[in-house]
Amino acid sequence: MSFLGQFTDVCGKIYNNFDEPLWLRNAVRNRINGPFNLDVYPTRSNAIDMADANWDTLIVLDACRADLFEEHSDLDRFDTYETVVSPGSSTLEWTEQTFPGEYGDIVYVNGNPNVSEVAGENFHKIIDVWRGGFDADLNTVPPEPVMDAAIDAHEAFSDKRIVVHFMQPHQPFISAPDLKFDGMREFSDEPPHNVFHALEMGLVDHDEVWDAYADNLEIVLSSVDDLVRSIEGKIVVTSDHGNLFGERGYPVPLRTYGHPTGIRNSPLVTVPWATITRNGRRDITAGRVKSMSRRDDGIEELDNRLRALGYA
């Protein structure tokens, strides 16, 4: 498209939507704040390389802010605790930045279909718990099937590093069905697509959402505790990204919600890094990449699961 065509297209969109606050905020976030953050702000260069870090098992709590983790986890039971900077502000971005190559020494126990979409063929094996373990009533993958699959994977692949990707504390919130906007709206194309869209639109209360978010973390931490007691080696508990609850973006100081890709606010990209070693280290050997997951295998199921989880 020519410059004149692009200019006309942009002007038309502004003309049709200038009185829609949600559209305006999204446009500023996607066209100004996001590119500025990625190209100018230096936080990305300080991000941890999680794939290359020193661990035998990496437990990923999806969308877990560091301050939330610190409030609701017993930090004393870990050998060390610190915060690190994530390379992404969404699971898609995090996966692209963390696992861009082939990892024959990693088995990925996966509760989030975004990982399968981006890196489904990058590991020695990916175990897509989101397929059989999805709970249609909850509209999410609860922690128990992920934990069970992780224990089985440690027994079957004792010589591999293992990533265990829980879906919680990411919404939908298990203890707060009234905040499940995505499934209740039958995949409507109109917002709110999820609870953070509803929070941005003023349809729900900030404290109510935060409390439900905290409950979701408490729920998954129970399964994490059971998993840690069942495995050995050096275990790291971390997250792919956090969530924003109306913190202002930059350079345009509009309030931002959820976890949009490309935004580098500190509460969004600061994640926990808690380590504990049980019964020494495991001996890890690399194997060939032989993933059983393909992007074109069950693509309709993948799309439905993403939409149910609020990824519109």
Secondary structure, 3 states (H helix, E strand, C coil): CCHHHHHHHHHHHHHHHCCCHHHHHHHHHHHHHHHHHHHCCHHHHHCCCCCCCCCCEEEEECCCCHHHHHHHCCHHHCCEEEEEECCCCCHHHHHHHHCCCCEEEEEEEECCHHHHHHHCCCEEEEEEHHHHCCECCCCECCHHHHHHHHHHHHHHCCCCEEEEEECCCCCCCCCCHHHCHHHHCCCCCCCCCCHHHHHHCCCCCHHHHHHHHHHHHHHHHHHHHHHHHHCCEEEEEECCCCCEEEEECCCCCCEEEECCCCCCCHHHHEEEEEEEEECCCCCCCCCCCCCCCCCCCCHHHHHHHHHHCCCC
